[in-house]
Amino acid sequence: MFLPANLGWRAVKSWSGAQEEQTFPDDIEYLCAKALGTDSGLSLMGIDPKNAVGMARLAHIFKRYEILRRSNRVPESIKQEIRVPGDEFRLVDLPGGAWQFRPVHCCEA
């Protein structure tokens, strides 16, 4: 159909009480890794200028992943690893402009 892939729509939420869950940086990191792994774009909704501070802390993550995705510098072998549902990774900048995906493991109490 000649349309680019899109992972879906996501709203970035700031804390507004007990009825709404805040979007955390690790949420965005997970979503962006899956988008990069599947070579899919993302669509953001609910962008509110009153939430500029909350969005700014996450915009850097979106930007890094999207620049890397569009550069076509990620080998297919790495894309296969990061697109596995449930597996989490952190994009880490290395000296000299290099980058690396490091696995993230969370412990439950």
GISUL-V376667 format. One record per pair of residues at least 24 apart in sequence whose ideal C-beta (glycine too) atoms are under 10 Angstrom apart, sorted by the first residue. I is the first residue (numbers start at 1). J is the second residue. Records with the same first field share a line. If there is no record, write none. Layout:
I: J, J
This chain:
4: 39, 40, 41
5: 35, 38, 39, 40, 41
6: 35, 38, 40, 41, 42, 43
7: 31, 32, 34, 35, 36, 37, 38, 39, 40, 41, 42, 43
8: 34, 35, 40, 41, 42, 43
9: 42, 43, 44, 45, 46
10: 35, 42, 43, 44, 45, 46, 62
11: 44, 45, 46, 47, 48
12: 44, 45, 46, 47, 48, 51, 54, 55, 57, 58, 59, 62
13: 46, 48, 51, 54
14: 48, 50, 51, 52, 53, 54, 55, 57, 58
15: 54
16: 51
22: 54
23: 54, 55, 57, 58
24: 57, 58
25: 57, 58, 60, 61, 90
26: 61, 88, 90, 104, 106
27: 58, 61
28: 57, 58, 59, 60, 61, 62, 65
29: 58, 61, 62, 64, 65, 88, 89, 90, 91, 104
30: 82, 85, 86, 87, 88, 89, 90, 104
31: 61, 62, 65
32: 58, 61, 62, 63, 64, 65, 66, 68, 69, 82, 89, 91
33: 61, 65, 79, 81, 82, 83, 84, 87, 88, 89, 90, 91, 101, 104
34: 65, 82, 83, 84, 85, 87, 88, 89
35: 62, 65, 66, 69, 82, 83
36: 64, 65, 66, 68, 69, 70, 74, 78, 79, 82, 83, 89, 91, 101
37: 69, 74, 76, 78, 79, 80, 81, 82, 83, 84, 85, 87, 89, 101
38: 69, 79, 82, 83
39: 69, 70, 72, 74, 76, 79, 83
40: 69, 83
41: 66, 69, 70
42: 66, 69
61: 90, 91
64: 91, 93, 99
65: 91
68: 99, 101
73: 99
74: 99, 101
